[in-house]
Amino acid sequence: MAETSGTFRRSIFTTVLAVLFIAVPLTAHHGWSGYGTEEFSITGTLDTPVSLSGPHATMKIKADGKVWNLVLSAGNRVEAAGLKEGMIPLGAQVTAEGHRHRDAKVLEVKTERPEVTLSLAEMDQGSWVIFELPGFTSVNSGTAQSSLAALRRASQTSYFKDGDDLWVKLVVTEPPAMPVRPLDIQASVAVRRDGLGG
């Protein structure tokens, strides 16, 4: 769920750069032995949207002209963590961190880091978005607020922790650089589900 305010440039456009965040227990499947043990990171653009069907949620990104399969956690865990089908638009920049398949011919990454980066681009100065992030526990920057009402009133990037939910308000404090480009980030924070994976 997200609340927004302010005027968007060109069209309603929010860039959410997602560092895939769902922990996949290494003991959950016999097939995980096919993945390396070293941390691996890849950034590309969303080529095939998130699918929550099957034993694991998946998505595909295009990086360096090649399409990579990203294997997430079970679909119900992915959805409970806040990632829904259709949430990330095709062409959005996605960074995945986890473990690459041992076979170099298989372009696949099993994600494991419980982290997501939220970013805004192409927005007018003073615009804001509030994200509700069930299951997330910490944020790397911003000002702590004592209530959801205080978060809504905040004029700077802030957060509010309420039980198992983390609420984050990203506020654009600078006007977009001209010419406006979708990947010129104006506000960004990383949120984490501590105690999971990575």
N, C-alpha and C positions, 0 to 999 in steps of 0.2 A: 504494500500500500504506500502511496506517495502523495503528498500534498504539494502544490506548487503555487507560486505567486510571481508576478512580474510578467513582462512581455518577452516573448521569445523572438529572436531574429529569424527571418525567412519563414520558418514554420515551427511547430512545436517540436523541438529537437533537444534532447538531453542525451549526452554521451555518457554511458555508464561503462567504464572500463572494468571489466570483471576479472579479478584474479580468482580463478575457480577455487572454491572454498570448502568443498564437502569432503570430510575425512572418509577414507575407505579402509576399513580394518584389513591388515595384511593377512589375517587368518580366516577371513570371511569366504575366500574362494580358493579352490585348488589351482586355478589358472594364474594367480598372481606371480607365480614363480617365473613366468615369462617376461617379467619386467625387471629392469636393472635396479640396483640399490642406490645409485648416485642421484642426487637432486638434478632435475632437468626443468628448464623453463623455455617456453616458446610463446611468441607474440604473433598474432595474425588477425585477420578479419573474419567475422562469423560468416561461414559459407552455408552451413545447414543448421537450422535452429535447434534449441534444446528440445530433446524428446525425453519424456519421463516414463515411457513405456519400456518393457523388457526388464531384465533383472537389474540393470543399471541405467541411469540417465546418461544420455550421450549428446554430443554436439560436434560439429566439425568446423575447423578454422582453416583458412588458406594462409600459408606463410611461405615466402620465397617461391611462389608458383606451385606449391604442393599442398594437397589437402590432407590435414591431420585429423584423426579421430580422437576425441577426448572422452575418456571413460570416467564418469562421475560416480557418486554413491548410488544407492537404491533410489528410485524415483520418488518414493514417499519421503525419504530423508531430505532429498534435494528440495522438494516442494515445501516441507516443513521449515527448512532453513531460509525460505524466502525466494528461491529462484523458481520462476514459473515459465511454462512454455510461452513463447512469444514475448517474454520480458526484454530480451536483448535483441535489438533490431539487426537484420541482415546487414553486413558491412561494418558493424561496430567492431572496434578494436578489442580483442580479448587476449589476456595473458594467462597461460595455464602453467602451473607449477606442480610437479609430481615426479613420476618415474617413467622413463621412456621404455618402450618394448625392447627386449634384448636383440631381436632380429632387426637389423638396420633397414631391411626392406619393408618392415611394417611401420607405417607412420602413425603411431598410436602412443598416447600418454595417459597413464592412470593418475588422476589428480589426487592430491592428498593434503595440500595445505589448507587449513581452515581460515582462509582470508579472502576478502573482497575489497577492491578499491572502487570507490564511488567518485565520479568526476563529472563536472558540468562544463559545457562549451556552448558557444553561440547564444549566450543569454545577456540581457541588459544588466547593467550595474544595479544592484539592489534586489535582483531576482533571487528566489530561494526555492529549495525543494526539501521536504521532510521525508525521510525513509524510515519505515518501521521494519526492524530486522530481528525477527524472532530467533532466539538461540545464540545471538552474538553477545559477546561479553565485554569487549574493549574496543577503543578507537585510538588511533595514533596521534590525533590532534583535535583541537577545538576546546570549547569551554564547557565544563560540566554545569548542567542546570538542575534545579531541585524538583521540577515538575514538568509535565507535558505542557502546561499552560505557559510556564517560564520559557520553555524551549520555543514555543510558537512566537513569543514576544521578542526573542533574542534577535539582535541585529548583526550578529557575527556567527560563523560556523560554530555549532554547539552540539551537545549530545545530552541525552537523559536515559538513565538505566532504570527500567521498571520490571522487576522480577526477572523473567527469562527473556525479556525484550530489550533491545537497544534501539533508541530513536536517535536519528542523526539529522540535523538541519544543516545543509550546505548553503552558504550565502555567497553570492558573487559580489565581491567588493570593488572590482575594477571593470571598466568598460571593455568590451571585446577589442582585440587588436585589429586594425584594418590592414589589409582586407580580412574579413572574417573567414576563418577556416575551421572545419568541424573538430579538428584535433588540437586546436589551441585551447588548452585546459585553463579554465578560470578559477575553479575551486575543486579541491580533491581531498579525500581522507581515505585511510585504510581501516577497515574494521575486521575484527578477529573473533573466532569461536575458540577461545582458549581451551586447552585440554584435549583437542581433537587432532589426530594425525600429525604430519610434518614436524 
